[in-house]
Amino acid sequence: MDDTLVPGAIVRHPGQPDWGLGQVQSVVGNRVTVNFEHAGKLLINAAVVSLSVVDEDDPALR
């Protein structure tokens, strides 16, 4: 699993771009709870889905 998937990290779901940005709430093994802008809080199996960590300093996010 990606070591950058830590609570507070900003991520995108590669297969669901309409969910918007998400903030990782918790990580327990492969179970990652993410609060997405347009989909709410979801449990993601990181063994199945490779969440993309977003650079919070990216000017495109502003």
mmCIF file as Biopython writes it, N, C-alpha, C and O atoms, coordinates in Angstrom:
data_model
#
loop_
_atom_site.group_PDB
_atom_site.id
_atom_site.type_symbol
_atom_site.label_atom_id
_atom_site.label_alt_id
_atom_site.label_comp_id
_atom_site.label_asym_id
_atom_site.label_entity_id
_atom_site.label_seq_id
_atom_site.pdbx_PDB_ins_code
_atom_site.Cartn_x
_atom_site.Cartn_y
_atom_site.Cartn_z
_atom_site.occupancy
_atom_site.B_iso_or_equiv
_atom_site.auth_seq_id
_atom_site.auth_asym_id
_atom_site.pdbx_PDB_model_num
ATOM 1   N N  . MET A ? 1  ? 0.849   -1.195 0.000   1.0 0.0 1  A 1 
ATOM 2   C CA . MET A ? 1  ? 0.000   0.000  0.000   1.0 0.0 1  A 1 
ATOM 3   C C  . MET A ? 1  ? 0.883   1.244  0.000   1.0 0.0 1  A 1 
ATOM 4   O O  . MET A ? 1  ? 2.025   1.207  0.459   1.0 0.0 1  A 1 
ATOM 5   N N  . ASP A ? 2  ? 0.348   2.331  -0.514  1.0 0.0 2  A 1 
ATOM 6   C CA . ASP A ? 2  ? 1.047   3.605  -0.621  1.0 0.0 2  A 1 
ATOM 7   C C  . ASP A ? 2  ? 1.274   4.205  0.768   1.0 0.0 2  A 1 
ATOM 8   O O  . ASP A ? 2  ? 0.323   4.402  1.524   1.0 0.0 2  A 1 
ATOM 9   N N  . ASP A ? 3  ? 2.542   4.497  1.104   1.0 0.0 3  A 1 
ATOM 10  C CA . ASP A ? 3  ? 2.865   5.071  2.412   1.0 0.0 3  A 1 
ATOM 11  C C  . ASP A ? 3  ? 2.381   6.503  2.565   1.0 0.0 3  A 1 
ATOM 12  O O  . ASP A ? 3  ? 2.388   7.038  3.674   1.0 0.0 3  A 1 
ATOM 13  N N  . THR A ? 4  ? 1.958   7.138  1.469   1.0 0.0 4  A 1 
ATOM 14  C CA . THR A ? 4  ? 1.452   8.507  1.562   1.0 0.0 4  A 1 
ATOM 15  C C  . THR A ? 4  ? -0.035  8.545  1.915   1.0 0.0 4  A 1 
ATOM 16  O O  . THR A ? 4  ? -0.596  9.622  2.120   1.0 0.0 4  A 1 
ATOM 17  N N  . LEU A ? 5  ? -0.672  7.377  1.987   1.0 0.0 5  A 1 
ATOM 18  C CA . LEU A ? 5  ? -2.077  7.328  2.403   1.0 0.0 5  A 1 
ATOM 19  C C  . LEU A ? 5  ? -2.123  7.364  3.927   1.0 0.0 5  A 1 
ATOM 20  O O  . LEU A ? 5  ? -2.126  6.330  4.595   1.0 0.0 5  A 1 
ATOM 21  N N  . VAL A ? 6  ? -2.160  8.574  4.451   1.0 0.0 6  A 1 
ATOM 22  C CA . VAL A ? 6  ? -2.200  8.797  5.894   1.0 0.0 6  A 1 
ATOM 23  C C  . VAL A ? 6  ? -3.355  9.744  6.187   1.0 0.0 6  A 1 
ATOM 24  O O  . VAL A ? 6  ? -3.770  10.501 5.310   1.0 0.0 6  A 1 
ATOM 25  N N  . PRO A ? 7  ? -3.879  9.711  7.406   1.0 0.0 7  A 1 
ATOM 26  C CA . PRO A ? 7  ? -4.952  10.649 7.745   1.0 0.0 7  A 1 
ATOM 27  C C  . PRO A ? 7  ? -4.543  12.092 7.431   1.0 0.0 7  A 1 
ATOM 28  O O  . PRO A ? 7  ? -3.454  12.543 7.785   1.0 0.0 7  A 1 
ATOM 29  N N  . GLY A ? 8  ? -5.448  12.791 6.759   1.0 0.0 8  A 1 
ATOM 30  C CA . GLY A ? 8  ? -5.198  14.171 6.363   1.0 0.0 8  A 1 
ATOM 31  C C  . GLY A ? 8  ? -4.765  14.315 4.920   1.0 0.0 8  A 1 
ATOM 32  O O  . GLY A ? 8  ? -4.855  15.405 4.355   1.0 0.0 8  A 1 
ATOM 33  N N  . ALA A ? 9  ? -4.290  13.221 4.303   1.0 0.0 9  A 1 
ATOM 34  C CA . ALA A ? 9  ? -3.859  13.290 2.896   1.0 0.0 9  A 1 
ATOM 35  C C  . ALA A ? 9  ? -5.060  13.585 2.004   1.0 0.0 9  A 1 
ATOM 36  O O  . ALA A ? 9  ? -6.173  13.130 2.268   1.0 0.0 9  A 1 
ATOM 37  N N  . ILE A ? 10 ? -4.816  14.353 0.945   1.0 0.0 10 A 1 
ATOM 38  C CA . ILE A ? 10 ? -5.850  14.684 -0.040  1.0 0.0 10 A 1 
ATOM 39  C C  . ILE A ? 10 ? -5.682  13.731 -1.219  1.0 0.0 10 A 1 
ATOM 40  O O  . ILE A ? 10 ? -4.582  13.576 -1.751  1.0 0.0 10 A 1 
ATOM 41  N N  . VAL A ? 11 ? -6.789  13.090 -1.625  1.0 0.0 11 A 1 
ATOM 42  C CA . VAL A ? 11 ? -6.723  12.063 -2.666  1.0 0.0 11 A 1 
ATOM 43  C C  . VAL A ? 11 ? -7.845  12.227 -3.684  1.0 0.0 11 A 1 
ATOM 44  O O  . VAL A ? 11 ? -8.821  12.947 -3.472  1.0 0.0 11 A 1 
ATOM 45  N N  . ARG A ? 12 ? -7.659  11.530 -4.790  1.0 0.0 12 A 1 
ATOM 46  C CA . ARG A ? 12 ? -8.710  11.377 -5.802  1.0 0.0 12 A 1 
ATOM 47  C C  . ARG A ? 12 ? -8.894  9.883  -6.045  1.0 0.0 12 A 1 
ATOM 48  O O  . ARG A ? 12 ? -7.948  9.102  -5.939  1.0 0.0 12 A 1 
ATOM 49  N N  . HIS A ? 13 ? -10.127 9.498  -6.371  1.0 0.0 13 A 1 
ATOM 50  C CA . HIS A ? 13 ? -10.414 8.120  -6.774  1.0 0.0 13 A 1 
ATOM 51  C C  . HIS A ? 13 ? -10.301 8.103  -8.292  1.0 0.0 13 A 1 
ATOM 52  O O  . HIS A ? 13 ? -11.073 8.787  -8.965  1.0 0.0 13 A 1 
ATOM 53  N N  . PRO A ? 14 ? -9.348  7.331  -8.863  1.0 0.0 14 A 1 
ATOM 54  C CA . PRO A ? 14 ? -9.113  7.373  -10.307 1.0 0.0 14 A 1 
ATOM 55  C C  . PRO A ? 14 ? -10.314 6.964  -11.156 1.0 0.0 14 A 1 
ATOM 56  O O  . PRO A ? 14 ? -10.447 7.415  -12.294 1.0 0.0 14 A 1 
ATOM 57  N N  . GLY A ? 15 ? -11.171 6.133  -10.626 1.0 0.0 15 A 1 
ATOM 58  C CA . GLY A ? 15 ? -12.327 5.677  -11.391 1.0 0.0 15 A 1 
ATOM 59  C C  . GLY A ? 15 ? -13.575 6.502  -11.162 1.0 0.0 15 A 1 
ATOM 60  O O  . GLY A ? 15 ? -14.594 6.279  -11.816 1.0 0.0 15 A 1 
ATOM 61  N N  . GLN A ? 16 ? -13.510 7.464  -10.232 1.0 0.0 16 A 1 
ATOM 62  C CA . GLN A ? 16 ? -14.687 8.272  -9.893  1.0 0.0 16 A 1 
ATOM 63  C C  . GLN A ? 16 ? -14.317 9.749  -9.791  1.0 0.0 16 A 1 
ATOM 64  O O  . GLN A ? 16 ? -14.427 10.330 -8.711  1.0 0.0 16 A 1 
ATOM 65  N N  . PRO A ? 17 ? -13.882 10.365 -10.880 1.0 0.0 17 A 1 
ATOM 66  C CA . PRO A ? 17 ? -13.451 11.770 -10.801 1.0 0.0 17 A 1 
ATOM 67  C C  . PRO A ? 17 ? -14.558 12.721 -10.341 1.0 0.0 17 A 1 
ATOM 68  O O  . PRO A ? 17 ? -14.273 13.783 -9.787  1.0 0.0 17 A 1 
ATOM 69  N N  . ASP A ? 18 ? -15.818 12.343 -10.567 1.0 0.0 18 A 1 
ATOM 70  C CA . ASP A ? 18 ? -16.928 13.201 -10.154 1.0 0.0 18 A 1 
ATOM 71  C C  . ASP A ? 18 ? -17.101 13.265 -8.637  1.0 0.0 18 A 1 
ATOM 72  O O  . ASP A ? 18 ? -17.844 14.109 -8.138  1.0 0.0 18 A 1 
ATOM 73  N N  . TRP A ? 19 ? -16.427 12.388 -7.902  1.0 0.0 19 A 1 
ATOM 74  C CA . TRP A ? 19 ? -16.479 12.448 -6.439  1.0 0.0 19 A 1 
ATOM 75  C C  . TRP A ? 19 ? -15.696 13.632 -5.906  1.0 0.0 19 A 1 
ATOM 76  O O  . TRP A ? 19 ? -15.888 14.029 -4.756  1.0 0.0 19 A 1 
ATOM 77  N N  . GLY A ? 20 ? -14.813 14.208 -6.722  1.0 0.0 20 A 1 
ATOM 78  C CA . GLY A ? 20 ? -13.999 15.340 -6.295  1.0 0.0 20 A 1 
ATOM 79  C C  . GLY A ? 20 ? -12.848 14.897 -5.408  1.0 0.0 20 A 1 
ATOM 80  O O  . GLY A ? 20 ? -12.504 13.717 -5.341  1.0 0.0 20 A 1 
ATOM 81  N N  . LEU A ? 21 ? -12.269 15.868 -4.737  1.0 0.0 21 A 1 
ATOM 82  C CA . LEU A ? 21 ? -11.165 15.575 -3.829  1.0 0.0 21 A 1 
ATOM 83  C C  . LEU A ? 21 ? -11.701 14.924 -2.562  1.0 0.0 21 A 1 
ATOM 84  O O  . LEU A ? 21 ? -12.833 15.170 -2.148  1.0 0.0 21 A 1 
ATOM 85  N N  . GLY A ? 22 ? -10.869 14.094 -1.961  1.0 0.0 22 A 1 
ATOM 86  C CA . GLY A ? 22 ? -11.233 13.468 -0.705  1.0 0.0 22 A 1 
ATOM 87  C C  . GLY A ? 22 ? -10.113 13.618 0.303   1.0 0.0 22 A 1 
ATOM 88  O O  . GLY A ? 22 ? -8.940  13.711 -0.060  1.0 0.0 22 A 1 
ATOM 89  N N  . GLN A ? 23 ? -10.484 13.642 1.569   1.0 0.0 23 A 1 
ATOM 90  C CA . GLN A ? 23 ? -9.482  13.692 2.629   1.0 0.0 23 A 1 
ATOM 91  C C  . GLN A ? 23 ? -9.526  12.372 3.383   1.0 0.0 23 A 1 
ATOM 92  O O  . GLN A ? 23 ? -10.582 11.934 3.838   1.0 0.0 23 A 1 
ATOM 93  N N  . VAL A ? 24 ? -8.356  11.743 3.510   1.0 0.0 24 A 1 
ATOM 94  C CA . VAL A ? 24 ? -8.255  10.480 4.230   1.0 0.0 24 A 1 
ATOM 95  C C  . VAL A ? 24 ? -8.564  10.732 5.699   1.0 0.0 24 A 1 
ATOM 96  O O  . VAL A ? 24 ? -7.972  11.605 6.333   1.0 0.0 24 A 1 
ATOM 97  N N  . GLN A ? 25 ? -9.501  9.952  6.229   1.0 0.0 25 A 1 
ATOM 98  C CA . GLN A ? 25 ? -9.897  10.072 7.625   1.0 0.0 25 A 1 
ATOM 99  C C  . GLN A ? 25 ? -9.157  9.060  8.502   1.0 0.0 25 A 1 
ATOM 100 O O  . GLN A ? 25 ? -8.716  9.376  9.607   1.0 0.0 25 A 1 
ATOM 101 N N  . SER A ? 26 ? -9.031  7.831  7.978   1.0 0.0 26 A 1 
ATOM 102 C CA . SER A ? 26 ? -8.334  6.788  8.739   1.0 0.0 26 A 1 
ATOM 103 C C  . SER A ? 26 ? -7.827  5.712  7.793   1.0 0.0 26 A 1 
ATOM 104 O O  . SER A ? 26 ? -8.346  5.525  6.692   1.0 0.0 26 A 1 
ATOM 105 N N  . VAL A ? 27 ? -6.796  5.008  8.256   1.0 0.0 27 A 1 
ATOM 106 C CA . VAL A ? 27 ? -6.215  3.901  7.496   1.0 0.0 27 A 1 
ATOM 107 C C  . VAL A ? 27 ? -5.998  2.745  8.457   1.0 0.0 27 A 1 
ATOM 108 O O  . VAL A ? 27 ? -5.256  2.866  9.432   1.0 0.0 27 A 1 
ATOM 109 N N  . VAL A ? 28 ? -6.654  1.615  8.173   1.0 0.0 28 A 1 
ATOM 110 C CA . VAL A ? 28 ? -6.479  0.402  8.978   1.0 0.0 28 A 1 
ATOM 111 C C  . VAL A ? 28 ? -6.225  -0.733 7.991   1.0 0.0 28 A 1 
ATOM 112 O O  . VAL A ? 28 ? -7.152  -1.238 7.357   1.0 0.0 28 A 1 
ATOM 113 N N  . GLY A ? 29 ? -4.967  -1.124 7.871   1.0 0.0 29 A 1 
ATOM 114 C CA . GLY A ? 29 ? -4.604  -2.128 6.880   1.0 0.0 29 A 1 
ATOM 115 C C  . GLY A ? 29 ? -4.889  -1.580 5.497   1.0 0.0 29 A 1 
ATOM 116 O O  . GLY A ? 29 ? -4.409  -0.502 5.146   1.0 0.0 29 A 1 
ATOM 117 N N  . ASN A ? 30 ? -5.668  -2.314 4.702   1.0 0.0 30 A 1 
ATOM 118 C CA . ASN A ? 30 ? -6.044  -1.860 3.358   1.0 0.0 30 A 1 
ATOM 119 C C  . ASN A ? 30 ? -7.333  -1.048 3.341   1.0 0.0 30 A 1 
ATOM 120 O O  . ASN A ? 30 ? -7.771  -0.587 2.287   1.0 0.0 30 A 1 
ATOM 121 N N  . ARG A ? 31 ? -7.936  -0.877 4.511   1.0 0.0 31 A 1 
ATOM 122 C CA . ARG A ? 31 ? -9.201  -0.152 4.599   1.0 0.0 31 A 1 
ATOM 123 C C  . ARG A ? 31 ? -8.932  1.330  4.839   1.0 0.0 31 A 1 
ATOM 124 O O  . ARG A ? 31 ? -8.406  1.718  5.882   1.0 0.0 31 A 1 
ATOM 125 N N  . VAL A ? 32 ? -9.300  2.148  3.861   1.0 0.0 32 A 1 
ATOM 126 C CA . VAL A ? 32 ? -9.056  3.588  3.929   1.0 0.0 32 A 1 
ATOM 127 C C  . VAL A ? 32 ? -10.404 4.308  3.911   1.0 0.0 32 A 1 
ATOM 128 O O  . VAL A ? 32 ? -11.167 4.175  2.954   1.0 0.0 32 A 1 
ATOM 129 N N  . THR A ? 33 ? -10.693 5.061  4.956   1.0 0.0 33 A 1 
ATOM 130 C CA . THR A ? 33 ? -11.911 5.852  5.002   1.0 0.0 33 A 1 
ATOM 131 C C  . THR A ? 33 ? -11.590 7.243  4.474   1.0 0.0 33 A 1 
ATOM 132 O O  . THR A ? 33 ? -10.686 7.918  4.967   1.0 0.0 33 A 1 
ATOM 133 N N  . VAL A ? 34 ? -12.350 7.660  3.459   1.0 0.0 34 A 1 
ATOM 134 C CA . VAL A ? 34 ? -12.104 8.938  2.794   1.0 0.0 34 A 1 
ATOM 135 C C  . VAL A ? 34 ? -13.403 9.740  2.768   1.0 0.0 34 A 1 
ATOM 136 O O  . VAL A ? 34 ? -14.469 9.200  2.475   1.0 0.0 34 A 1 
ATOM 137 N N  . ASN A ? 35 ? -13.304 11.023 3.075   1.0 0.0 35 A 1 
ATOM 138 C CA . ASN A ? 35 ? -14.454 11.924 2.985   1.0 0.0 35 A 1 
ATOM 139 C C  . ASN A ? 35 ? -14.308 12.728 1.699   1.0 0.0 35 A 1 
ATOM 140 O O  . ASN A ? 35 ? -13.494 13.648 1.619   1.0 0.0 35 A 1 
ATOM 141 N N  . PHE A ? 36 ? -15.119 12.365 0.678   1.0 0.0 36 A 1 
ATOM 142 C CA . PHE A ? 36 ? -15.064 13.016 -0.626  1.0 0.0 36 A 1 
ATOM 143 C C  . PHE A ? 36 ? -16.014 14.212 -0.679  1.0 0.0 36 A 1 
ATOM 144 O O  . PHE A ? 36 ? -17.064 14.220 -0.037  1.0 0.0 36 A 1 
ATOM 145 N N  . GLU A ? 37 ? -15.616 15.233 -1.468  1.0 0.0 37 A 1 
ATOM 146 C CA . GLU A ? 37 ? -16.405 16.461 -1.624  1.0 0.0 37 A 1 
ATOM 147 C C  . GLU A ? 37 ? -17.839 16.181 -2.057  1.0 0.0 37 A 1 
ATOM 148 O O  . GLU A ? 37 ? -18.783 16.745 -1.505  1.0 0.0 37 A 1 
ATOM 149 N N  . HIS A ? 38 ? -17.995 15.304 -3.053  1.0 0.0 38 A 1 
ATOM 150 C CA . HIS A ? 38 ? -19.311 15.114 -3.664  1.0 0.0 38 A 1 
ATOM 151 C C  . HIS A ? 38 ? -19.903 13.720 -3.447  1.0 0.0 38 A 1 
ATOM 152 O O  . HIS A ? 38 ? -20.956 13.399 -3.998  1.0 0.0 38 A 1 
ATOM 153 N N  . ALA A ? 39 ? -19.232 12.902 -2.652  1.0 0.0 39 A 1 
ATOM 154 C CA . ALA A ? 39 ? -19.743 11.544 -2.415  1.0 0.0 39 A 1 
ATOM 155 C C  . ALA A ? 39 ? -19.834 11.211 -0.929  1.0 0.0 39 A 1 
ATOM 156 O O  . ALA A ? 39 ? -20.374 10.168 -0.558  1.0 0.0 39 A 1 
ATOM 157 N N  . GLY A ? 40 ? -19.308 12.091 -0.078  1.0 0.0 40 A 1 
ATOM 158 C CA . GLY A ? 40 ? -19.364 11.839 1.355   1.0 0.0 40 A 1 
ATOM 159 C C  . GLY A ? 40 ? -18.286 10.866 1.807   1.0 0.0 40 A 1 
ATOM 160 O O  . GLY A ? 40 ? -17.292 10.638 1.118   1.0 0.0 40 A 1 
ATOM 161 N N  . LYS A ? 41 ? -18.515 10.301 2.985   1.0 0.0 41 A 1 
ATOM 162 C CA . LYS A ? 41 ? -17.523 9.416  3.594   1.0 0.0 41 A 1 
ATOM 163 C C  . LYS A ? 41 ? -17.693 7.993  3.063   1.0 0.0 41 A 1 
ATOM 164 O O  . LYS A ? 41 ? -18.771 7.404  3.149   1.0 0.0 41 A 1 
ATOM 165 N N  . LEU A ? 42 ? -16.603 7.456  2.513   1.0 0.0 42 A 1 
ATOM 166 C CA . LEU A ? 42 ? -16.640 6.120  1.921   1.0 0.0 42 A 1 
ATOM 167 C C  . LEU A ? 42 ? -15.456 5.298  2.396   1.0 0.0 42 A 1 
ATOM 168 O O  . LEU A ? 42 ? -14.380 5.829  2.670   1.0 0.0 42 A 1 
ATOM 169 N N  . LEU A ? 43 ? -15.673 3.995  2.490   1.0 0.0 43 A 1 
ATOM 170 C CA . LEU A ? 43 ? -14.613 3.056  2.835   1.0 0.0 43 A 1 
ATOM 171 C C  . LEU A ? 43 ? -14.060 2.473  1.545   1.0 0.0 43 A 1 
ATOM 172 O O  . LEU A ? 43 ? -14.796 1.878  0.757   1.0 0.0 43 A 1 
ATOM 173 N N  . ILE A ? 44 ? -12.762 2.649  1.332   1.0 0.0 44 A 1 
ATOM 174 C CA . ILE A ? 44 ? -12.098 2.202  0.109   1.0 0.0 44 A 1 
ATOM 175 C C  . ILE A ? 44 ? -11.146 1.065  0.450   1.0 0.0 44 A 1 
ATOM 176 O O  . ILE A ? 44 ? -10.391 1.151  1.419   1.0 0.0 44 A 1 
ATOM 177 N N  . ASN A ? 45 ? -11.181 0.001  -0.345  1.0 0.0 45 A 1 
ATOM 178 C CA . ASN A ? 45 ? -10.231 -1.106 -0.187  1.0 0.0 45 A 1 
ATOM 179 C C  . ASN A ? 45 ? -9.008  -0.772 -1.032  1.0 0.0 45 A 1 
ATOM 180 O O  . ASN A ? 45 ? -9.049  -0.884 -2.257  1.0 0.0 45 A 1 
ATOM 181 N N  . ALA A ? 46 ? -7.919  -0.363 -0.382  1.0 0.0 46 A 1 
ATOM 182 C CA . ALA A ? 46 ? -6.717  0.070  -1.094  1.0 0.0 46 A 1 
ATOM 183 C C  . ALA A ? 46 ? -6.016  -1.082 -1.808  1.0 0.0 46 A 1 
ATOM 184 O O  . ALA A ? 46 ? -5.122  -0.844 -2.619  1.0 0.0 46 A 1 
ATOM 185 N N  . ALA A ? 47 ? -6.401  -2.317 -1.524  1.0 0.0 47 A 1 
ATOM 186 C CA . ALA A ? 47 ? -5.848  -3.458 -2.251  1.0 0.0 47 A 1 
ATOM 187 C C  . ALA A ? 47 ? -6.479  -3.563 -3.639  1.0 0.0 47 A 1 
ATOM 188 O O  . ALA A ? 47 ? -5.929  -4.205 -4.534  1.0 0.0 47 A 1 
ATOM 189 N N  . VAL A ? 48 ? -7.640  -2.923 -3.806  1.0 0.0 48 A 1 
ATOM 190 C CA . VAL A ? 48 ? -8.373  -2.981 -5.071  1.0 0.0 48 A 1 
ATOM 191 C C  . VAL A ? 48 ? -8.279  -1.656 -5.836  1.0 0.0 48 A 1 
ATOM 192 O O  . VAL A ? 48 ? -8.148  -1.646 -7.060  1.0 0.0 48 A 1 
ATOM 193 N N  . VAL A ? 49 ? -8.348  -0.546 -5.105  1.0 0.0 49 A 1 
ATOM 194 C CA . VAL A ? 49 ? -8.347  0.787  -5.718  1.0 0.0 49 A 1 
ATOM 195 C C  . VAL A ? 49 ? -7.077  1.525  -5.320  1.0 0.0 49 A 1 
ATOM 196 O O  . VAL A ? 49 ? -6.755  1.617  -4.136  1.0 0.0 49 A 1 
ATOM 197 N N  . SER A ? 50 ? -6.360  2.048  -6.298  1.0 0.0 50 A 1 
ATOM 198 C CA . SER A ? 50 ? -5.160  2.851  -6.034  1.0 0.0 50 A 1 
ATOM 199 C C  . SER A ? 50 ? -5.555  4.319  -6.027  1.0 0.0 50 A 1 
ATOM 200 O O  . SER A ? 50 ? -5.629  4.959  -7.075  1.0 0.0 50 A 1 
ATOM 201 N N  . LEU A ? 51 ? -5.805  4.842  -4.840  1.0 0.0 51 A 1 
ATOM 202 C CA . LEU A ? 51 ? -6.132  6.256  -4.718  1.0 0.0 51 A 1 
ATOM 203 C C  . LEU A ? 51 ? -4.929  7.099  -5.124  1.0 0.0 51 A 1 
ATOM 204 O O  . LEU A ? 51 ? -3.788  6.734  -4.841  1.0 0.0 51 A 1 
ATOM 205 N N  . SER A ? 52 ? -5.179  8.213  -5.780  1.0 0.0 52 A 1 
ATOM 206 C CA . SER A ? 52 ? -4.111  9.113  -6.207  1.0 0.0 52 A 1 
ATOM 207 C C  . SER A ? 52 ? -3.960  10.220 -5.176  1.0 0.0 52 A 1 
ATOM 208 O O  . SER A ? 52 ? -4.898  10.982 -4.938  1.0 0.0 52 A 1 
ATOM 209 N N  . VAL A ? 53 ? -2.794  10.314 -4.567  1.0 0.0 53 A 1 
ATOM 210 C CA . VAL A ? 53 ? -2.539  11.376 -3.601  1.0 0.0 53 A 1 
ATOM 211 C C  . VAL A ? 53 ? -2.281  12.662 -4.364  1.0 0.0 53 A 1 
ATOM 212 O O  . VAL A ? 53 ? -1.510  12.687 -5.324  1.0 0.0 53 A 1 
ATOM 213 N N  . VAL A ? 54 ? -2.940  13.735 -3.923  1.0 0.0 54 A 1 
ATOM 214 C CA . VAL A ? 54 ? -2.855  15.032 -4.576  1.0 0.0 54 A 1 
ATOM 215 C C  . VAL A ? 54 ? -1.942  15.944 -3.757  1.0 0.0 54 A 1 
ATOM 216 O O  . VAL A ? 54 ? -2.008  15.967 -2.528  1.0 0.0 54 A 1 
ATOM 217 N N  . ASP A ? 55 ? -1.091  16.693 -4.458  1.0 0.0 55 A 1 
ATOM 218 C CA . ASP A ? 55 ? -0.211  17.662 -3.804  1.0 0.0 55 A 1 
ATOM 219 C C  . ASP A ? 55 ? -1.065  18.855 -3.370  1.0 0.0 55 A 1 
ATOM 220 O O  . ASP A ? 55 ? -1.611  19.567 -4.212  1.0 0.0 55 A 1 
ATOM 221 N N  . GLU A ? 56 ? -1.180  19.073 -2.062  1.0 0.0 56 A 1 
ATOM 222 C CA . GLU A ? 56 ? -2.020  20.151 -1.537  1.0 0.0 56 A 1 
ATOM 223 C C  . GLU A ? 56 ? -1.531  21.533 -1.978  1.0 0.0 56 A 1 
ATOM 224 O O  . GLU A ? 56 ? -2.310  22.486 -1.982  1.0 0.0 56 A 1 
ATOM 225 N N  . ASP A ? 57 ? -0.265  21.654 -2.346  1.0 0.0 57 A 1 
ATOM 226 C CA . ASP A ? 57 ? 0.294   22.932 -2.758  1.0 0.0 57 A 1 
ATOM 227 C C  . ASP A ? 57 ? 0.097   23.204 -4.250  1.0 0.0 57 A 1 
ATOM 228 O O  . ASP A ? 57 ? 0.560   24.226 -4.755  1.0 0.0 57 A 1 
ATOM 229 N N  . ASP A ? 58 ? -0.575  22.311 -4.950  1.0 0.0 58 A 1 
ATOM 230 C CA . ASP A ? 58 ? -0.801  22.474 -6.386  1.0 0.0 58 A 1 
ATOM 231 C C  . ASP A ? 58 ? -1.720  23.665 -6.616  1.0 0.0 58 A 1 
ATOM 232 O O  . ASP A ? 58 ? -2.852  23.655 -6.130  1.0 0.0 58 A 1 
ATOM 233 N N  . PRO A ? 59 ? -1.275  24.695 -7.341  1.0 0.0 59 A 1 
ATOM 234 C CA . PRO A ? 59 ? -2.112  25.871 -7.566  1.0 0.0 59 A 1 
ATOM 235 C C  . PRO A ? 59 ? -3.413  25.567 -8.297  1.0 0.0 59 A 1 
ATOM 236 O O  . PRO A ? 59 ? -4.363  26.345 -8.209  1.0 0.0 59 A 1 
ATOM 237 N N  . ALA A ? 60 ? -3.473  24.453 -9.015  1.0 0.0 60 A 1 
ATOM 238 C CA . ALA A ? 60 ? -4.693  24.085 -9.735  1.0 0.0 60 A 1 
ATOM 239 C C  . ALA A ? 60 ? -5.842  23.759 -8.781  1.0 0.0 60 A 1 
ATOM 240 O O  . ALA A ? 60 ? -7.000  23.740 -9.199  1.0 0.0 60 A 1 
ATOM 241 N N  . LEU A ? 61 ? -5.542  23.505 -7.521  1.0 0.0 61 A 1 
ATOM 242 C CA . LEU A ? 61 ? -6.583  23.173 -6.547  1.0 0.0 61 A 1 
ATOM 243 C C  . LEU A ? 61 ? -7.264  24.405 -5.983  1.0 0.0 61 A 1 
ATOM 244 O O  . LEU A ? 61 ? -8.288  24.295 -5.308  1.0 0.0 61 A 1 
ATOM 245 N N  . ARG A ? 62 ? -6.712  25.563 -6.249  1.0 0.0 62 A 1 
ATOM 246 C CA . ARG A ? 62 ? -7.266  26.791 -5.665  1.0 0.0 62 A 1 
ATOM 247 C C  . ARG A ? 62 ? -8.299  27.408 -6.568  1.0 0.0 62 A 1 
ATOM 248 O O  . ARG A ? 62 ? -8.869  28.447 -6.235  1.0 0.0 62 A 1 
#
